[in-house]
């Protein structure tokens, strides 16, 4: 069973609060990361976001789960701006994960 989370329903069409994204990640996304083959973050209907929100939501997942996050996470309904923010957050998560491993 896959988990699909519709972000527009939980946050509206503008994603801007990093603290809310971090809490959402811990409460709503993390529990599915090890039990579902796919965790779908559906951005359909989201028009804009900022890096604070995306980094809090996505980079923490990659930092905690490493390369496994790439086989579990699916990003759906991203416009070009959201896609760029998602990619930047994924890169940040990989950097943090590598720093954790080296420390």
C-alpha positions as CSV (number, residue, x, y, z in Angstrom):
1,X,0.0,0.0,0.0
2,X,1.3,3.4,-1.0
3,X,0.9,6.6,1.0
4,X,-0.3,9.6,-0.9
5,X,-0.3,13.0,0.8
6,X,-2.1,15.9,-0.9
7,X,-0.2,19.0,0.2
8,X,-2.8,21.5,-1.1
9,X,-5.4,20.0,1.3
10,X,-3.1,20.4,4.3
11,X,-1.4,23.7,3.5
12,X,-3.2,25.5,0.7
13,X,-1.8,26.7,-2.6
14,X,1.3,28.5,-1.1
15,X,3.8,26.5,0.9
16,X,5.7,28.9,3.1
17,X,6.0,27.9,6.8
18,X,9.1,25.8,7.4
19,X,8.2,25.0,11.0
20,X,4.8,23.6,9.8
21,X,6.6,21.6,7.1
22,X,9.0,20.1,9.6
23,X,6.2,19.1,11.9
24,X,4.3,17.6,9.0
25,X,7.4,15.6,7.9
26,X,7.8,14.1,11.4
27,X,4.0,13.4,12.0
28,X,2.7,12.6,8.5
29,X,5.6,11.5,6.3
30,X,8.2,9.8,8.4
31,X,5.8,7.1,9.7
32,X,5.3,5.8,6.1
33,X,9.0,5.9,5.0
34,X,9.8,2.4,6.2
35,X,6.5,0.7,5.7
36,X,5.2,1.8,2.3
37,X,6.9,1.0,-1.0
38,X,6.1,4.6,-2.2
39,X,5.3,7.8,-0.4
40,X,3.8,10.2,-2.8
41,X,4.0,13.9,-2.1
42,X,1.3,15.3,-4.4
43,X,1.8,19.0,-5.2
44,X,-1.2,19.2,-7.5
45,X,-2.9,22.6,-6.9
46,X,0.1,24.1,-5.2
47,X,1.1,27.3,-7.0
48,X,4.2,28.4,-5.1
49,X,6.5,27.5,-2.2
50,X,9.6,28.8,-0.6
51,X,12.9,27.0,0.1
52,X,12.3,27.0,3.8
53,X,9.2,24.9,3.4
54,X,10.8,22.5,0.9
55,X,14.0,22.1,2.8
56,X,12.1,21.4,6.1
57,X,9.9,18.8,4.4
58,X,12.2,17.1,2.0
59,X,15.9,17.5,3.0
60,X,15.2,16.0,6.4
61,X,13.8,12.9,4.8
62,X,16.9,12.4,2.7
63,X,19.2,13.2,5.6
64,X,17.5,10.6,7.8
65,X,17.0,7.9,5.1
66,X,19.8,8.5,2.7
67,X,19.6,6.9,-0.7
68,X,16.6,4.8,0.3
69,X,14.5,8.0,0.2
70,X,15.1,8.2,-3.5
71,X,13.4,4.8,-4.0
72,X,10.5,5.6,-1.7
73,X,9.6,9.2,-2.4
74,X,7.5,10.2,-5.4
75,X,6.9,13.9,-6.3
76,X,3.7,14.4,-8.2
77,X,2.1,17.5,-9.7
78,X,5.1,19.8,-9.5
79,X,5.2,22.8,-11.7
80,X,8.7,23.9,-12.9
81,X,9.4,26.2,-9.9
82,X,8.3,23.5,-7.4
83,X,10.5,21.0,-9.3
84,X,13.5,23.2,-8.9
85,X,12.9,23.6,-5.1
86,X,12.4,19.9,-4.7
87,X,15.7,19.2,-6.5
88,X,17.5,21.7,-4.3
89,X,16.0,20.2,-1.2
90,X,17.1,16.7,-2.3
91,X,20.6,17.9,-2.9
92,X,20.7,19.6,0.5
93,X,19.5,16.4,2.2
94,X,22.2,14.4,0.4
95,X,24.9,16.9,1.7
96,X,23.6,16.6,5.2
97,X,23.4,12.8,5.1
98,X,27.0,12.7,3.8
99,X,28.1,15.0,6.6
100,X,26.4,12.8,9.2
101,X,28.1,9.7,7.9
102,X,31.5,11.4,7.9
103,X,31.1,12.8,11.4
